[in-house]
């Protein structure tokens, strides 16, 4: 094939149609935006502290209204005392549940500042199991 047109002698240009190479970015932006929202809503933010915290004292002078409550004391070595009666950790659940069934709905926990966090969590778990409606943590003013 020659580029010359046999009849007219002019050069014949072959024009190719360029196909559209534009990409519609709207769906891509929508998906990226939805993913961004998803990850922001499901991310957990953690605050890490390198400070030693001593929460045994509080300056708040507001006092809770008086009501009959069970007072659970936790010593530094992990001994439990309920209303000034020393209780074995194995019998603590039955003792607290008996107090709850007698009509007392509030448990106040008085933990030594050097007691284990595990002992406090154990006591709070037992309070929930036994059906106490409210839980207070006592502190020193």
Backbone torsions as a table, in degrees:
resi	resn	phi	psi	omega
1	UNK	NA	135.3	179.0
2	UNK	-105.6	157.5	-180.0
3	UNK	-83.2	-10.5	179.1
4	UNK	-87.5	135.8	175.4
5	UNK	-80.2	128.2	-172.9
6	UNK	-67.7	-29.8	-177.6
7	UNK	-81.6	-41.7	-171.9
8	UNK	-106.2	-19.1	-179.8
9	UNK	80.5	1.2	178.7
10	UNK	-86.7	156.3	175.4
11	UNK	-74.6	135.3	178.1
12	UNK	-100.9	125.1	179.4
13	UNK	-96.9	130.1	175.1
14	UNK	-91.5	119.7	178.6
15	UNK	-101.9	125.4	174.9
16	UNK	-99.5	137.4	176.4
17	UNK	-77.8	127.8	175.5
18	UNK	-78.0	132.7	176.8
19	UNK	-81.7	146.2	-177.1
20	UNK	-64.7	124.1	-179.9
21	UNK	-107.0	15.3	177.8
22	UNK	-80.0	134.7	178.8
23	UNK	-108.9	132.6	178.7
24	UNK	-77.2	114.2	-175.2
25	UNK	-90.0	-4.6	-177.3
26	UNK	-60.3	-48.1	178.4
27	UNK	-63.7	-35.2	178.8
28	UNK	-65.2	-43.4	178.7
29	UNK	-65.0	-39.3	177.9
30	UNK	-61.0	-45.0	-178.5
31	UNK	-67.5	-42.2	178.7
32	UNK	-63.5	-39.7	178.6
33	UNK	-65.1	-41.7	177.9
34	UNK	-65.6	-39.6	176.8
35	UNK	-64.6	-39.9	178.3
36	UNK	-61.7	-45.8	177.7
37	UNK	-62.5	-43.1	179.4
38	UNK	-59.0	-48.0	-177.5
39	UNK	-70.3	-32.1	176.7
40	UNK	-69.0	-36.9	-179.4
41	UNK	-76.4	-29.6	-176.6
42	UNK	-97.5	-4.4	-179.2
43	UNK	-73.9	144.1	174.3
44	UNK	-105.9	131.0	-179.1
45	UNK	-102.8	127.7	-177.6
46	UNK	-114.2	136.5	174.5
47	UNK	-104.3	117.9	177.9
48	UNK	-103.4	132.5	-178.1
49	UNK	-118.2	137.9	178.2
50	UNK	-104.6	10.6	-178.8
51	UNK	-93.2	145.0	171.1
52	UNK	-79.4	128.5	-175.2
53	UNK	-111.9	130.3	177.1
54	UNK	-120.4	103.4	-174.2
55	UNK	-102.0	25.9	-175.9
56	UNK	-76.9	-23.6	-177.4
57	UNK	-112.1	148.9	174.1
58	UNK	-141.3	146.3	-178.6
59	UNK	-100.0	1.7	179.9
60	UNK	-71.0	122.6	-178.0
61	UNK	-97.0	3.3	179.8
62	UNK	-71.7	126.8	-177.3
63	UNK	-105.4	141.0	177.4
64	UNK	-74.4	151.5	178.4
65	UNK	-62.9	145.5	-178.5
66	UNK	-69.3	131.2	172.4
67	UNK	-152.6	158.0	-177.7
68	UNK	-73.1	121.9	-177.1
69	UNK	-136.8	155.7	174.4
70	UNK	-87.1	131.2	179.7
71	UNK	-107.4	118.4	179.0
72	UNK	-107.2	120.3	179.1
73	UNK	-106.1	139.2	178.8
74	UNK	-122.2	121.9	-178.8
75	UNK	-83.7	172.4	-179.4
76	UNK	-65.6	-29.4	-179.5
77	UNK	-93.5	4.2	173.3
78	UNK	96.4	14.7	177.1
79	UNK	-82.8	144.3	-178.5
80	UNK	-110.3	140.6	178.0
81	UNK	-136.1	125.3	180.0
82	UNK	-114.1	118.0	-178.2
83	UNK	49.1	48.9	177.1
84	UNK	65.0	24.2	175.0
85	UNK	-119.8	121.2	-179.9
86	UNK	-68.6	126.8	-175.9
87	UNK	-124.5	136.6	176.3
88	UNK	-67.8	140.8	-179.7
89	UNK	-57.8	-29.5	178.4
90	UNK	-71.5	-29.5	-178.9
91	UNK	-97.3	2.5	-176.1
92	UNK	-63.8	-40.0	-178.1
93	UNK	-63.0	-47.7	-178.9
94	UNK	-65.7	-35.4	179.2
95	UNK	-67.9	-44.5	179.4
96	UNK	-67.3	-38.2	179.3
97	UNK	-66.7	-35.7	176.8
98	UNK	-65.5	-38.9	177.4
99	UNK	-65.6	-38.2	-179.9
100	UNK	-67.7	-40.0	179.8
101	UNK	-69.6	-22.1	-179.7
102	UNK	-78.9	-1.0	174.2
103	UNK	112.3	-4.5	178.7
104	UNK	-83.1	126.3	-174.2
105	UNK	-111.1	-2.7	-176.9
106	UNK	-120.9	136.3	175.9
107	UNK	-120.2	126.9	174.8
108	UNK	-107.5	126.4	-179.8
109	UNK	-103.3	127.1	178.4
110	UNK	-118.2	98.7	-174.9
111	UNK	-107.3	139.4	174.5
112	UNK	-63.8	145.7	-176.2
113	UNK	-67.6	-19.0	177.4
114	UNK	-103.5	13.9	175.6
115	UNK	-75.6	161.4	-178.8
116	UNK	-75.0	142.6	175.8
117	UNK	-62.2	-32.9	179.9
118	UNK	-60.3	-38.9	179.0
119	UNK	-66.6	-39.2	178.1
120	UNK	-65.4	-43.6	178.9
121	UNK	-64.6	-39.5	176.9
122	UNK	-59.3	-45.1	179.5
123	UNK	-65.9	-40.5	179.0
124	UNK	-66.3	-37.6	177.6
125	UNK	-65.3	-41.8	177.4
126	UNK	-64.5	-37.5	178.5
127	UNK	-61.7	-40.8	178.9
128	UNK	-69.2	-40.9	179.9
129	UNK	-62.9	-39.8	-177.0
130	UNK	-79.5	-11.9	174.1
131	UNK	96.2	21.5	174.6
132	UNK	-67.4	136.8	-176.6
133	UNK	-83.1	-32.9	179.5
134	UNK	-136.4	152.5	-176.1
135	UNK	-133.0	131.1	178.0
136	UNK	-123.8	147.6	176.3
137	UNK	-113.0	118.2	-177.1
138	UNK	-83.2	147.4	-179.8
139	UNK	-140.4	172.0	-179.4
140	UNK	-98.5	132.5	178.2
141	UNK	-79.9	NA	NA
